[in-house]
Amino acid sequence: MFILYRVVLNFIKNKVMRVLITGATGLIGQQIVKECHRKNIEVYYLTTSPESLEDKFNYKGFLWNAKKKEIDVACLEGVTAIIHLAGASIAQRWTEEHKKAVLESRINTANLLLNTLRKNKNEVGHFISASAVGAYPSSYETLYTEDYPEYNPGFLGEVIKAWEEAADNFKELNLAVTKVRIGIVLAENGGALPEVVKPIKNYVGASLSSGKQWQSWIHLEDLAAIFVYSLQQKCTGIFNAVAPHPVTNATLTKTAAEVLDKPLWLPHVPAFALKLVLGEMAAVVLESQKVSAAKIQEAGYAFRYERIEKALDELLQ
């Protein structure tokens, strides 16, 4: 009986998928880890901080340093897919120094992973990279799908183009490559929502600029689930990770105020004021991208939060 028990355990262990995640300790990464564990997927992760290392059931950390081109190659043991999220935050004033960090943090980490795979025996067959809907040019009319050929001419477009090209390099190793273009992430304790809600709670909420700019949002749970769905279904190519029903900034602000039962009495925050405060980074809130979710839905993914009302009810109530 004991021998049979061990055989069964070994069979189950061998069937468990193991994925390596970069950026696993961030907002999105933590939710993807939860989703992986919910789907019985084992997680290895890379971190630059020794204090963030853990070694427990289904979750084990390894050190790396892209600037020094250092990585613990043990992170590849038994790994069949990589989810790459690491990169400096864009939610910081875009000085020339920080813009360089935003770009290099994405490219250098991808290149380190690529060279590590080249030089070491591994079982990795799938590379899934984060990207962003900021890839698309700003427009009030266009509904963007993944086959739109042009990149945003601004800094975001420059970063995303280089980011996605770095991901495509993994095709040289005959890996399947997936690029997940992330919309505005709505979460209870991170992402864009706290910044939207704070002035509303303090009775100074207002739409930004004209309020007519499209904001293609996604609930954090759906975002994590799309990454894991892409992993399990072996989806390849570009996929927009946005809810099926984008809203304008005015609608987002109004709906949040209604859920919180707070009034909106101030006029719109003018664009020039946002540019004075945020500098070039104001593009994040002033640009308009109406983005389609049809491709991931056609691939079989069913959204948990399709409409902004349900998402905000869940996050704010």
Secondary structure, DSSP 8 states (H G I E B T S, - for coil): -HHHHHHHHHHHHHHS-EEEEESTTSHHHHHHHHHHHHTT-EEEEEES-GGG--EETTEEEEEEETTTTEE-GGGGTT--EEEE-----SSS---HHHHHHHHHHHHHHHHHHHHHHHHS-----EEEEEEEGGGS---SS-EE-TT-----SSHHHHHHHHHHHHHHGGGGGT-EEEEEEE-EEEETTEETHHHHHHHHHTT----BTTS-SEE-EEEHHHHHHHHHHHHHHT--EEEEE--SS-EEHHHHHHHHHHHHT----S--B-HHHHHHHHGGGGHHHH--BEE--HHHHHTT---S--SHHHHHHHHH-
